[in-house]
Amino acid sequence: MRHGRACVLGAGVQGTSAALALAHAGWSVTLIDRSDALFRGASLRGEGKLHLGYVYANDPTRRTAVSMVDAATSFAPLLDRWMSKPIDWEAARSSCFNYAALRDSMVASERLLEHYAWVDDLIAERLDEGGSYAGRRSLQRVRVLDDHRLHGYTDLVETLVGTDEVALDPRVVRSAMLDGLQAGGVELVRSTTVTGVDRRADSFRVCGRRAERDECFEADVVVNCLWDGRLEIDRSVGIEPTRPWTYRLKYGVHGRAKTGVTPPPTTTFVLGPFGDIVRRSDDQIYLSWYPDCLAGFSTDATIPDDWRVSMGGDDPADRQDDIAERTIEAIGTLAPSVGDVEASTAAAGVIVAWGETDIDDHDSGLHRRSDIGVHAHDGYFSIDTGKLTSAPRHAADLLELVQR
């Protein structure tokens, strides 16, 4: 079995997963990130959904649903294998998602229900084969919930179903994974911006900038998991993107239901540029409504500079309040109990994906997330994460390629 020095670029959920996998296999791993606190960008600020493929009903090939089910049912087993102690999955799991199909859904309710039933059959197969989902070995099938108002929704919802899909609390996952890095002996290099990678005869030199000082790191393999600047670093070793790429700056609203009030139900509104409600295990609430929370869309090679204040969590309070108020008002027309959420912050993260057009386009590449993963270039590896769900699966694929 091959061992050596590995340099992983980017300490979000993908980079952290890759570092854990390599360290567990006996590699000496250096993990580099531009932030002073790892795992704090989109990995920490998003809803954290562990996708089972339900939301990808607009992919007629169903390849995205297959890839999500495969990734979701290996997520917990892989992370638990690579760490010194398993994650507390019960503490990490949100309440289960309802899927609320709106009257202007891009996919009709009948087709949605057919898709959900097909996905449920696939989930059952994967669990029978030994997989697990956020610590659970069995899941209920999707069930139609007839009385919308009884479940907390207005008549703007056309079809309502209950699922066993959950979101993971990024705070719980982050804490456990950082403990795993320490136990695995991974060297953490913080506050360092990677500027390029030089290929040598039988190794690589990773170049970075920290506190106005250049730093270099030697490695036998390099794994590019950067969210910000990944394509630019790929180009430094002669790799050009083969298709269009988009960045989206998107906010999530974080808060809590008022004392004595029942928190809103965990929900994904489908299918189109709509949003989500997530109720964490500690009753913290995450909200996102696409028309009000999407603040930027770019097809540039790098993230626009004017997004960086928002990415750093430094938006002024009045901007956060405005986003939170508009989000609560919009979702409240569908789930009135959201009106009782007291927002604390509206925090932005960047979503990176292949595609040219936004999610309101039926043909957008954002509806198809199956053609992602690890790209190998003779010791240099670049990973399309796609979704949080896919990160450990891609790390396992990476390890297989590295060990050849």
SVG drawing of the C-alpha trace seen along z (x, -y; Angstrom):
<svg xmlns="http://www.w3.org/2000/svg" viewBox="-57 -49 69 55">
<polyline fill="none" stroke="black" stroke-width="0.4" points="0.0,0.0 1.4,-3.4 2.1,-6.1 3.8,-9.4 3.2,-13.2 -0.2,-14.5 -1.1,-18.2 -4.9,-18.9 -6.0,-22.4 -9.2,-23.7 -10.6,-22.7 -14.3,-22.6 -16.2,-19.4 -14.6,-18.0 -11.0,-18.8 -11.5,-17.7 -13.0,-14.4 -10.1,-13.9 -7.5,-14.6 -9.3,-12.1 -9.3,-9.4 -5.6,-9.8 -4.5,-10.1 -6.4,-6.9 -4.6,-5.1 -1.2,-6.1 -0.4,-9.2 1.4,-12.2 -1.2,-15.0 -1.0,-18.8 -4.3,-20.6 -4.2,-24.2 -6.9,-26.8 -7.1,-30.6 -9.3,-31.0 -8.0,-31.1 -10.9,-28.8 -11.4,-25.7 -14.7,-24.5 -16.4,-27.9 -17.6,-28.8 -20.4,-27.2 -19.8,-23.9 -20.8,-25.6 -23.4,-28.1 -25.7,-26.0 -28.7,-23.8 -26.5,-20.7 -29.0,-18.4 -27.9,-14.8 -29.5,-14.4 -31.4,-11.3 -32.1,-12.5 -35.7,-13.5 -35.1,-17.1 -33.5,-16.1 -36.8,-15.1 -35.9,-17.3 -33.1,-15.1 -34.9,-12.7 -31.9,-10.3 -32.1,-9.9 -28.3,-9.7 -28.2,-12.5 -30.6,-10.6 -28.5,-7.5 -25.3,-9.4 -27.0,-11.1 -28.4,-7.9 -25.0,-6.1 -23.3,-9.0 -25.8,-9.5 -25.9,-5.9 -22.1,-5.8 -21.6,-9.2 -21.8,-8.0 -20.0,-4.6 -17.0,-6.3 -16.6,-9.1 -17.0,-6.8 -14.4,-4.4 -11.8,-7.2 -12.2,-8.8 -11.1,-7.7 -14.7,-7.8 -18.0,-8.0 -20.1,-11.1 -23.1,-11.5 -25.5,-11.2 -28.6,-11.6 -27.4,-15.0 -26.4,-15.9 -29.8,-15.0 -32.5,-17.6 -36.2,-16.7 -37.2,-14.9 -38.1,-16.8 -41.5,-17.3 -41.5,-18.0 -44.1,-20.7 -44.9,-20.9 -46.1,-24.3 -48.7,-25.0 -46.0,-26.5 -43.6,-23.6 -41.3,-22.9 -42.3,-19.2 -45.9,-18.2 -47.0,-16.5 -47.8,-13.2 -44.3,-13.0 -42.8,-14.0 -44.6,-11.2 -43.3,-8.7 -39.8,-9.9 -40.0,-9.7 -41.3,-6.1 -38.4,-5.2 -35.9,-6.7 -37.4,-4.9 -36.8,-1.5 -33.2,-2.5 -32.7,-3.6 -34.0,-0.2 -31.6,1.6 -28.6,-0.3 -29.6,0.1 -30.1,3.9 -26.6,4.0 -25.2,2.7 -25.4,-1.1 -26.7,-3.4 -28.2,-6.9 -27.0,-9.4 -26.7,-6.5 -30.0,-4.8 -30.3,-1.3 -33.8,-1.6 -36.0,-4.4 -39.7,-4.8 -41.0,-5.3 -42.3,-8.7 -45.9,-9.1 -48.6,-11.6 -49.8,-14.0 -53.4,-14.9 -54.3,-17.8 -51.9,-20.6 -53.2,-23.0 -53.0,-20.3 -49.3,-20.0 -48.8,-23.8 -49.0,-24.8 -51.3,-27.0 -53.3,-26.1 -50.5,-27.5 -49.0,-24.0 -50.5,-21.6 -49.0,-18.3 -47.3,-17.5 -45.3,-14.4 -43.3,-13.2 -39.8,-11.7 -37.1,-10.4 -34.5,-12.7 -32.6,-14.9 -30.1,-17.7 -27.0,-17.5 -26.1,-20.2 -22.8,-21.6 -21.6,-22.6 -21.8,-19.0 -20.2,-17.5 -17.5,-20.2 -16.5,-19.6 -16.3,-15.9 -14.3,-16.1 -11.8,-18.6 -11.3,-16.2 -10.7,-13.5 -8.0,-15.6 -6.2,-16.1 -6.4,-12.4 -5.1,-11.5 -2.1,-13.7 -3.1,-16.0 -1.0,-19.2 -3.4,-22.2 -2.1,-25.3 -4.4,-28.2 -4.7,-31.7 -2.8,-30.7 -3.9,-31.5 -2.7,-28.9 -1.3,-30.8 -0.1,-27.9 1.2,-24.4 4.5,-23.5 4.9,-20.0 8.4,-18.6 9.9,-15.3 8.4,-13.1 6.7,-15.5 4.9,-18.8 5.6,-22.2 2.5,-24.0 3.0,-27.8 1.0,-30.0 0.9,-33.4 0.5,-33.9 0.8,-37.2 2.7,-38.9 5.1,-36.0 5.5,-33.3 5.4,-29.7 6.0,-26.4 5.0,-22.8 6.5,-19.7 4.2,-16.8 4.0,-13.6 0.4,-14.1 -1.8,-17.3 -5.6,-17.3 -7.4,-20.5 -10.6,-20.8 -10.7,-24.6 -14.1,-26.2 -12.6,-29.6 -10.0,-29.6 -10.0,-25.9 -10.0,-26.5 -7.2,-29.0 -5.0,-26.6 -5.8,-23.8 -4.6,-26.1 -1.3,-26.6 -0.6,-22.9 -2.0,-23.2 -5.5,-21.9 -8.3,-23.9 -12.0,-23.5 -13.9,-21.5 -17.3,-23.1 -18.9,-26.3 -18.8,-26.9 -21.0,-29.0 -20.6,-30.7 -23.7,-31.7 -23.6,-33.8 -26.5,-32.7 -27.6,-33.6 -29.1,-31.4 -31.1,-32.9 -30.3,-31.4 -32.5,-31.9 -34.9,-30.2 -38.7,-30.0 -40.1,-32.3 -40.4,-30.8 -43.6,-28.8 -44.2,-28.5 -44.0,-25.3 -41.1,-25.5 -41.9,-25.3 -41.6,-22.0 -38.5,-21.0 -39.4,-21.5 -38.1,-21.7 -40.4,-23.6 -40.3,-22.1 -39.6,-22.3 -37.8,-25.4 -36.2,-28.6 -37.9,-28.2 -36.4,-27.3 -36.0,-25.3 -36.8,-25.3 -34.5,-23.2 -35.2,-22.5 -32.0,-21.4 -32.0,-18.9 -31.5,-21.9 -34.5,-23.8 -32.2,-26.2 -33.9,-27.1 -32.3,-27.6 -34.3,-29.3 -33.5,-30.1 -35.8,-31.5 -34.0,-31.6 -35.5,-34.8 -34.5,-36.8 -31.3,-34.9 -29.5,-34.7 -27.3,-37.8 -24.9,-37.0 -24.4,-34.8 -21.1,-34.6 -19.5,-32.5 -16.1,-34.1 -13.1,-31.8 -12.8,-33.1 -15.2,-34.4 -15.9,-38.1 -14.0,-40.3 -17.1,-42.3 -18.6,-39.1 -15.8,-38.7 -17.2,-40.9 -20.4,-38.8 -18.4,-35.6 -16.4,-36.7 -19.6,-37.2 -19.0,-41.0 -22.3,-42.2 -23.8,-45.2 -26.6,-44.4 -29.2,-46.3 -28.5,-44.2 -28.8,-41.0 -32.0,-42.2 -33.5,-43.0 -32.6,-39.6 -34.1,-37.9 -37.3,-39.9 -37.9,-39.3 -37.1,-35.5 -39.4,-35.1 -42.2,-37.0 -41.9,-34.9 -41.8,-31.5 -44.5,-32.6 -47.0,-32.7 -46.5,-28.9 -45.8,-27.9 -47.2,-30.5 -45.3,-29.4 -42.1,-30.7 -43.5,-34.1 -42.6,-33.2 -38.9,-32.7 -36.6,-35.3 -33.6,-35.6 -30.2,-36.1 -28.0,-36.3 -28.2,-36.1 -24.9,-34.5 -23.7,-34.1 -21.8,-31.2 -20.8,-30.4 -22.3,-27.5 -20.1,-26.2 -21.4,-24.0 -21.1,-23.2 -23.6,-25.0 -24.3,-28.3 -27.9,-29.2 -29.8,-29.5 -32.1,-27.0 -35.3,-28.5 -34.1,-27.1 -35.5,-23.6 -32.3,-22.7 -29.9,-24.2 -26.9,-22.0 -27.8,-22.8 -30.6,-20.2 -28.0,-17.5 -25.2,-16.8 -24.1,-13.3 -21.1,-14.3 -18.9,-15.3 -16.1,-13.8 -12.4,-13.2 -10.2,-14.2 -6.8,-12.5 -3.8,-14.1 -0.7,-12.0 -0.5,-12.7 -2.6,-15.9 -6.2,-15.5 -9.0,-18.1 -12.4,-17.3 -15.8,-18.6 -17.7,-18.4 -21.2,-19.1 -23.0,-18.7 -22.0,-18.2 -23.6,-14.7 -20.9,-13.6 -17.8,-14.6 -16.9,-11.4 -17.8,-9.3 -15.4,-11.4 -12.8,-11.1 -13.1,-7.3 -12.8,-7.5 -9.7,-9.7 -8.1,-7.2 -8.6,-4.3 -7.0,-6.4 -4.1,-7.5 -3.3,-3.9 -3.0,-2.5"/>
</svg>
